[in-house]
């Protein structure tokens, strides 16, 4: 055990409950951050004794920022702000295996981590590919590409299926996944048309899994003004693959225009099909896709809309919410959000290892009625605007008793609709 202790230690994860048994400075209780002691001078740490996380929280449940904000970097403070402060009534802190979905340990996960396989990233990428709105065989292709299982000429040569590992399209000496989908002349020309020139190098420098995750997962900072970018990106990869196969097996040369035209035609075809199939359908985990327009709550009900936003350049994430009532209803609440995944998690009866889940379940179990629904982004404009304009200079939530000027028009629009 002593020979692999460093591997075990780096993959241990903490989940904060009551915060009594986890050391604020020395235990890695924030995923992907490590011990906070690594971010302060050694001389300062020497003067700090054991500090349970709970000791850094005041009686109102807020972090005691004045005790540590002067010594930690701003990005780390924002990570702390994103963690729900511990509560005396919460369960005990939990220690487990960081790679497991519920902090569970398995030999398989331990081996994969030891081999450098990032399970968490691939699991996230799979969820994103699963939600890809394109045709099923393109979705399957994207997953095979992400797993790097496409049979390129380099691999075919290694397996003695061919004697040549060159690219049939351009003659480059080594045809691998990066070459065909990023650097081969047809691919390079397509991406040059779609990506902001100053960001093309960064766009092409991402690893395959991160590349797919960043471009299928929503808004992407690399892209020009392109609608339905996740579809355009996925279908472009598919058509680059078809273009390569035509060259390799049929000796049928295509051109840049064919790739772009086929991609546009596939996106347009899906758009027409989607408009014909507007009725609400069940989604994964029992969550139903909501309507695209905000509606007034019923009498004596309070409606709360929440939204999240992420800045593609800085990586900072923020959230916002707005509560609107009809005749002062506060014991009957409708919670609406535009993330199907968040709706699914909140409706799940199991709390999981995420500490925030415990607080959500505890709130919902109080003496009120709570309905959790999905709403499309187009019907969640006020919450979305609040999230995008969050003040990241402030580490505590900002509250508005009345709508700020920059959302007033959206509030009025919702009421009129």
N, C-alpha and C positions, 0 to 999 in steps of 0.2 A: 504493500500500500504506500510505503514511504517514497518509492520510486516514481509513482504517478500522482503524488499528492498535489503538486502544482496544477495538473490538469483538472483534478477533481475540484480543487478550490476555486479555480477560475470559472467553473460552470455551476457553482452553487448560487441559487437565487433566493432572495428574501421577498416575502409578501407581508406588508405592514398591516397589522390589525390594531391591537391596543398600543403597540409601540413600546412595550416595556422591556423586551428581551433583545432588541436589535440596537446595536451601537450606531449612532448617527454618523460618526466620523470613520469608524474602522470596518464596518460591515458593508458589503456591496448591495445595498437595498434598493438602488435604482438601476434597472437593467441597462446594460451597455455604457454605464458610467464608471462602475467600479467604486472602491472606497473613496469617500470624499476627502479622506486624509491625503490622497495622492495629489490634491489640487491646492494644498496649503503648504507653507514652509515647514520643514522638519522641526525647526526651533519652536514654532507656534504649537505644533501637535504635542510636543513634549510637555507643554504646560496644561494640556487638556486631559482630564481624567475620563473615566467611563461616562458616556453621555447617551442614555437611552433616547430613542427618537421622541418618545412622549415628553421628555423634559424640554424639548425645543418647541412645544406647542402650548399656547396660553389657555385660559379657562373657557374662552369662547370658541375654541377649535381652530384657531388661526396660528400659522407659523410665527415664531418670535424672530422675525427677520433681523432685528437689530443685533442679535447675538452672532450672526454669521454672514450677513450680506456684505460686510466690509472686507471679507477675506476670501470669498469664493468668486470665480469668474461668472460673468453675466449669463452665459449659456447654461452653466450648472444651476444657477438660481432659477432659471426658467424651467429646467427639468424638475426641480423641487416643487415649484409652483404648480406643476401639472399633476402632482401626487396629492391625493386627498390626505389631509393631516389625520393622524390616528385619533381614535376616540376611546375613552375608558370603557365604553359598553361593547366595543368590537371584540371579535374573537382574538385569541392569542396570535402573535406573529408566527408565520409559517416559513420553514426553511425547506427547500427542495431543489430538484434538478432544473436548471434554468432552461434547458432545451425542451422539456416536456410541456405539453399543453396545460396540464394541471399540476405542474411541478413534480410529476411522477418520473421516477428513474427507470430506465430500461437499458439493457446491454447494447441494444441496437443503436439507440441515440448516443450512448457513450462512444461506441466504435465510430459512428459517423462523424462526431465532433473531433475525435482523435485523428481521423483521416482528413480533417479540414473541410468536411461537408457541412455547409451552413443550412441546417434543417429549417430554421425559422424563416430564412429568406425564401427558400423554395416553397414552403408551406404558404407564405404570403402570396408568392407569384401564382401558385395554383388557384388560390381563391380569386385572384384578379382575372386569370384566364377563364375560370369557371363562369364568371359574369360577362365574358366577352359576348356582345350581342350578335356576332356574326354567325354564319352557317356552321353546323357542328364539325364538319371535316376540317375546316380551317382552325377551329378551336383545338382539335386533336393535334393538328400540325404544330400549332404554337407550343403546346406542351412538350411534344417530341423535340422541337427546336430548343426549348428551354433546358431540357435534359441532355442536350448535345448528342442525340441519338440518330440524327440524320446521316445517311451514308454518303459522305463526301469522298472525292477521289483519293485524298490522303488515306482515309480509312479503308477504302476499297483496295488500294495498293498494299496496305499493311496486311490485308487478309488474302492477298493474291487473287482478287477478283479482276484486277487489271494490272497492266505493267507500267501504267503512266499515272502519276499523281498530279499532272498539270491541269489547270482550269481550261475546260473546252471553250469557254466564252472568250477569254482574253489571252490565254497561253501562259498565265503566271505559273511559276514553277510548283507552287503548293496550293491546292484548292482545299481550304478548310471552311468552317462555318463563318468565321469573321471575314474571310475574303469574299465569299459569295454574297453575303447580306450587307456588307459595309463598304468594301474597298474595290470590288470588281467594277469596271467602268459603268455598266448599266445601273448598279446600285448607287455608286457615287453620284451619278447624274440625277437620279431620282431624289436622293436626300438633299442635294444642292438646291433643288427646286422647292423643297418643302421646309427646310430648316433655315433659321436665321444664320447668315454667313458667319457672324462673329462667334456663334456657338456650335458650328458644325464639328470642330475638332473635339470639343467636350462631348457632344452627342455620340460621336463614333468611338470615343475612348472608353465608354462604359462596358463592363462585362455583359455577357449575353443575358443572364438572369436579371440583373439590375436594369439593363436596357429595356427588356420587355416589361418589367414591372413599372418603370418610370413612364413609359409611353402608353401602356394600356390602362394604367391606374387612374386616369383623369387628366386634368389640365397639365400641360407640359411647357416648361419655360423655353424649350429649344425651338418651338414651332412657330412658323409664320401664322397668319390669321387663317387657320384651316378648321372648318366645322367637322364634327364627329371624328376628331383626331384618332381616337382609339380604333375605330373602324378602318380609317385610312391607313394607319400604321400596320394593323394586322393583315389587311388585304394586300398591302404593298409587299410585305414579307412573303405572303403566299404566291403572289405573281412573280416575284423574283425567283422563287423556287421553281415554278413552272417554266419560266424563261430559261433557267439553267438546265432543266431536264430536257427541254426541246433541243437545246444545243448539244447536250451530251449524248442523248440516245437517238435523236431523229435527225441530227445535223440540220435543223430547221432554224436559221437565224431569225431572231426577233429584233425589236428595236425599242428604244426608250419610250416612244409614243405608245406602243402596244401595252407596256406595263402600266403606264399612267391611265390609259383609256380603260383597260380592264378593271383597274382599281376603282375608278370613278363609276363605271357601270355596275359593279357589285355593290358599292355603297348606295347608289341611287335605287337599285332593285330592292335592297333591304329596307330603305326608307319608304318605298311604296308599299311593301308588304306590311310594315309596322303600322302605317296609317290605316290599313284595311283591318288590322287586328287590334283595335283600340280597347276592347273590353278588359277590365281589370282581371288579372290571372294570379293564381297563387304563386308565391316565390319560395325560395329555399327556407326551411325552418318554420313554415306556417305564416310568415309575414306576407301581407298582400301589398302589391304596388298601389300607392295612393293616387289621389286625383292631382291634377296639375294646377289647381287654383285654390287659394285660401278661402275658407268659408267661416261665417260667424259661428261661435259656439251656441249651443242651445241655452235656453233660459236657466239661470242658476248654475251654469257651468263656467269653469275657467279653462281657457285654451292656452297652452304653453308651446311655442315653437322654438326649436333649437337648431343650430347649424354649426358646422366646423369649416375651417379654411386652413390651407397650408401655403406658405410662400415658397415657390419653387426655387428661388435664388438663395434665400437664407436658410431654408429648411424649417423655419419657425412655424408652429401650428397655433391656432387660437380657436376659440369658440364664442358663440353669442346666443342669446335667447331673449324672447319677448313673451310676456304674459298679457293676455287680453280677456276680459271677463264680460259676461252678460248678466246684469243685475247682481253683481257682487257675489258670484258663486265661488267658494273656496273649498268646499268639501267634495266637489265633483270636478275632476280634472281630466282634460284630454291633453296628452303629450304627443306632439307631432315632430318628426324629424325626417330629413331627406336621405338618411343612410339606412338601407335595408339591413345591412349587417348589424348596425347598432340596434335596430328594432328587434332583430332575431335574438341578439344577446340579452337584451332586457326582458324579453318574453320567455327566455329559457328558464325553466324551474331550477336548474342547477346553478349554484353561485360561481363555480369555477374558482380559479386561484386569484383572479384579479380582485384586489381589495375593494375597488369602487363598486363591484357587484353587490357586496354585502350591504353597503350603504343604500344602494338603490332598492334592494329587496326590503330592507328595513323601513325605508320611506313609504314604499307601496303598501306595506302591511298595516300602516296606521289607519286611524278611523276616517277614511275617506275612500272614494271610488276613483281609481285611476285607469284610464284607457290609453294604451300606447299604440300609435298608428304611424304609418308611413305616409309621407306627402312628397310629391315630386319637387325638384329644386325650383321649378317655375312657380310653385305655390308657397315657397318658403323664403321669399326675397328679403323680408325684413331681418329675419334671423341670420341669413347669409351675409347681408350687408354689415350687420353688427359684428359678425365674426371676422370679416375681412378688415374692418376698421378698429379692431381691438388695440388697446394701448399697451404695447409690450414693455413700455418704460415703467409700468406699474405692476408689481408682483401680486397684488390682490385684485379680485374681481371689481369691475367698475359698474355701479348701478345708476340707472337713469329713472327718475320718477316720471318724467315725460319724454316723449320721443326726441332724440337729438335732431338738429336741423337736417342732417344728411340722410335721414330715413323717413322724414315726414311725408314726402311725396309717395313713398312705397306704402306707408300705413294708410294713407287716403285712398290709394289705388285698391288696396285689399278691401276696404270698407265698401267702395263703390261697386266692386265686382260681386 
